Amino acid sequence: GEDVEQSLFLSVREGDSSVINCTYTDSSSTYLYWYKQEPGAGLQLLTYIFSNMDMKQDQRLTVLLNKKDKHLSLRIADTQTGDSAIYFCAESMRGGADGLTFGKGTHLIIQP
Amino acid sequence: GAVVSQHPSWVICKSGTSVKIECRSLDFQATTMFWYRQFPKQSLMLMATSNEGSKATYEQGVEKDKFLINHASLTLSTLTVTSAHPEDSSFYICSARDQAYEQYFGPGTRLTVT
């Protein structure tokens, strides 16, 4: 079945770049997402990438996709304390038409 | 952006009772909503797809008679956990899909069954 894997924790210093990694197993994944979850708040869509793209950049966020290795990463430049949250990688075959398959989430910890 | 609300945000109930959780899309119509379940330090697991005016589609292993889903309007879906047991204690999250097929997530409902 489908599986999405992430490491559970990442600790970075404020001002450094954060790189959160994700691997998935379903080769038919067409859409790959990054969501942010802050305490008491709903999941916030940060960005998504289609499987025919290698990279997508949006302000401080850069998403890299290696389809051959089924590896997705999210880079946050100049990490700030407000970036502290849990980041979920998710995949879907048909975009938002179907429910998404999520990883367990990576808790990003910012050190001052 | 689009907003999805859930009510209640936290509920405690006794074993054997039923609990209803509401999911509302506040500023858009959603013909399709999704219900997920999240255990501590675990990923969100899709439970079912809720379609307005028709029966919900349940994922494998999810008991449809235990988790009743009703999607009676374009802005409201409800999940009722019937005869709740402590193992049903979890964080339940809904999402609503807009016409552009974007999914927007609610803040979640924490259910504790004693």
Interface residues (C-beta under 8 A of the other chain):
Chain A: V4 L8 Y35 G40 A41 G42 L43 Q44 L45 F88 G95 G96 A97 D98 G99 L100 T101 F102 G103 K104 G105
Chain B: V4 F34 Y36 K41 Q42 S43 L44 M45 L46 T49 E59 I93 S95 R97 A100 Y101 E102 Q103 Y104 F105 G106 P107 G108
